[in-house]
Amino acid sequence: MNTEQICGHIKSIQEIKHPQQLVCEECIKAGDTWVHLRTCQTCGVTLCCDSSPNKHMTTHYHATQHPVVASAQPHERWLFCYEDDAFVEY
């Protein structure tokens, strides 16, 4: 990562958290499906993306203020900071 143009929230990530399972637990509870998954880099929860009907990860951010998520999709290596609207591939 080129750290010169990265927000402080992303810079503070020491180790990327990866999903324990490739599911959105909230969608499963509701009997819904998802498009892609994101993993919170603060608490490690994996939830669905904004392309999914329920947008559970964005809801998680608004409820917790955990700013940085990583793609949980195989072969995708990026981080996004909600607070700073910053995107970084790694």
Buried (B, 14 or more C-beta within 10 A) or exposed (E): EEEEEBBEBBBEBEEEBEBEEEBBEBBEEEEBEBEBBBBBBBEEBBBBBEEBEBBBBBEBBEEEEBBBBBBBBEEEEEBBBBEBEBEBEE
